[in-house]
């Protein structure tokens, strides 16, 4: 089994808050991330797929095609957007990095699998000190 990872970057804003809580409680739990005027991140997205190399190309998946797919399916929807308000696949969901990574996985998986590869991992780097990984 061979693993291939493609890395893409985008910027997005969001707010961490629970609508059922008071502003004070949201601030206690989420700190600056509960700012009603939003906050943003320079995200780094790692998408890892796996499979066996094709005997005719040596690829498990064309890396350029993977990059184009990530850009079309994810980056175009989220770059310079508000995750709470503008991103269809995050509608009604808490916009934590964890939930965002799951959403990205769910958006990409059908596109990857119909081309013969298997999703392995989505790593979403939110800050230099925080990232999440989702393995489906």
Buried (B, 14 or more C-beta within 10 A) or exposed (E): EEEBBBEBEBEBBBBBBEEEBEEEEBBEEBEEBBBEEBEEBEBBBBBBBBBEEEEEEEBBBBEEEBBEBBBEBBBEBBBEBBBBEBBEBBEEBBBBBEBBBBBBBBBBBEBBEEBEBBBBBBBBBBEEEEBBEBEE
